[in-house]
Amino acid sequence: MLMRLLKLIARGGARRPASLAAELGVSLDLLDQMLLDLERMGHVAGVECQPAACAHCSAAGPSCVRPAGGAGRLLKLTEAGLRAAEELSV
């Protein structure tokens, strides 16, 4: 399930937690735990952000997601996460 989440994030578009949770068929709490697991694995990294500045943020991009309970916090795929997602797609 973690690798499926990784692929969804890598697919692109700053994703809302509710849409990711719905696509995976999990609760927001479980989604947050999965994001923490991916962070511990080094596949995503936290980036502090201001929601109003997302359109102009150099950290925001096609592989960003905001955890449900993480107001003001954005997670972005790391290089290791991008490589892992690419390997899953092959």
Contacts in CASP RR format, 6 or more apart in sequence:
PFRMAT RR
TARGET T0000
AUTHOR 0000-0000-0000
METHOD contacts of the structure
MODEL  1
MLMRLLKLIARGGARRPASLAAELGVSLDLLDQMLLDLERMGHVAGVECQ
PAACAHCSAAGPSCVRPAGGAGRLLKLTEAGLRAAEELSV
1 24 0 8 1.000
1 26 0 8 1.000
1 34 0 8 1.000
2 34 0 8 1.000
2 37 0 8 1.000
2 38 0 8 1.000
2 41 0 8 1.000
3 84 0 8 1.000
3 88 0 8 1.000
4 24 0 8 1.000
5 20 0 8 1.000
5 24 0 8 1.000
5 31 0 8 1.000
5 34 0 8 1.000
5 35 0 8 1.000
5 38 0 8 1.000
6 38 0 8 1.000
6 43 0 8 1.000
6 77 0 8 1.000
6 81 0 8 1.000
6 84 0 8 1.000
6 85 0 8 1.000
6 88 0 8 1.000
7 85 0 8 1.000
7 88 0 8 1.000
7 89 0 8 1.000
8 15 0 8 1.000
8 20 0 8 1.000
8 23 0 8 1.000
8 24 0 8 1.000
9 15 0 8 1.000
9 20 0 8 1.000
9 44 0 8 1.000
9 63 0 8 1.000
9 64 0 8 1.000
9 65 0 8 1.000
9 75 0 8 1.000
9 77 0 8 1.000
9 85 0 8 1.000
10 63 0 8 1.000
10 77 0 8 1.000
10 81 0 8 1.000
10 82 0 8 1.000
10 85 0 8 1.000
10 86 0 8 1.000
12 61 0 8 1.000
12 62 0 8 1.000
12 63 0 8 1.000
13 61 0 8 1.000
13 62 0 8 1.000
13 63 0 8 1.000
13 64 0 8 1.000
14 54 0 8 1.000
14 60 0 8 1.000
14 61 0 8 1.000
14 62 0 8 1.000
14 64 0 8 1.000
14 65 0 8 1.000
14 66 0 8 1.000
15 64 0 8 1.000
15 65 0 8 1.000
16 65 0 8 1.000
16 66 0 8 1.000
17 28 0 8 1.000
17 31 0 8 1.000
17 32 0 8 1.000
17 65 0 8 1.000
17 66 0 8 1.000
17 67 0 8 1.000
17 68 0 8 1.000
17 69 0 8 1.000
18 28 0 8 1.000
18 68 0 8 1.000
20 31 0 8 1.000
20 65 0 8 1.000
21 27 0 8 1.000
21 28 0 8 1.000
21 30 0 8 1.000
21 31 0 8 1.000
21 68 0 8 1.000
24 31 0 8 1.000
24 34 0 8 1.000
26 34 0 8 1.000
28 68 0 8 1.000
28 69 0 8 1.000
29 68 0 8 1.000
31 67 0 8 1.000
31 68 0 8 1.000
32 67 0 8 1.000
32 68 0 8 1.000
32 69 0 8 1.000
32 70 0 8 1.000
35 44 0 8 1.000
35 65 0 8 1.000
35 67 0 8 1.000
35 75 0 8 1.000
38 44 0 8 1.000
38 75 0 8 1.000
38 81 0 8 1.000
39 45 0 8 1.000
39 46 0 8 1.000
39 75 0 8 1.000
42 78 0 8 1.000
42 80 0 8 1.000
42 81 0 8 1.000
43 77 0 8 1.000
43 78 0 8 1.000
43 80 0 8 1.000
43 81 0 8 1.000
43 84 0 8 1.000
44 65 0 8 1.000
44 75 0 8 1.000
44 76 0 8 1.000
44 77 0 8 1.000
44 78 0 8 1.000
44 81 0 8 1.000
45 75 0 8 1.000
45 76 0 8 1.000
45 78 0 8 1.000
46 73 0 8 1.000
46 74 0 8 1.000
46 75 0 8 1.000
46 76 0 8 1.000
47 59 0 8 1.000
47 64 0 8 1.000
47 73 0 8 1.000
47 74 0 8 1.000
47 75 0 8 1.000
47 76 0 8 1.000
48 72 0 8 1.000
48 73 0 8 1.000
48 74 0 8 1.000
49 57 0 8 1.000
49 59 0 8 1.000
49 60 0 8 1.000
49 72 0 8 1.000
49 73 0 8 1.000
49 74 0 8 1.000
50 57 0 8 1.000
50 72 0 8 1.000
51 72 0 8 1.000
54 60 0 8 1.000
54 74 0 8 1.000
57 74 0 8 1.000
59 74 0 8 1.000
59 76 0 8 1.000
60 74 0 8 1.000
60 76 0 8 1.000
61 76 0 8 1.000
63 76 0 8 1.000
63 77 0 8 1.000
63 82 0 8 1.000
64 74 0 8 1.000
64 75 0 8 1.000
64 76 0 8 1.000
65 74 0 8 1.000
65 75 0 8 1.000
66 72 0 8 1.000
66 73 0 8 1.000
66 74 0 8 1.000
66 75 0 8 1.000
67 73 0 8 1.000
67 75 0 8 1.000
77 85 0 8 1.000
END
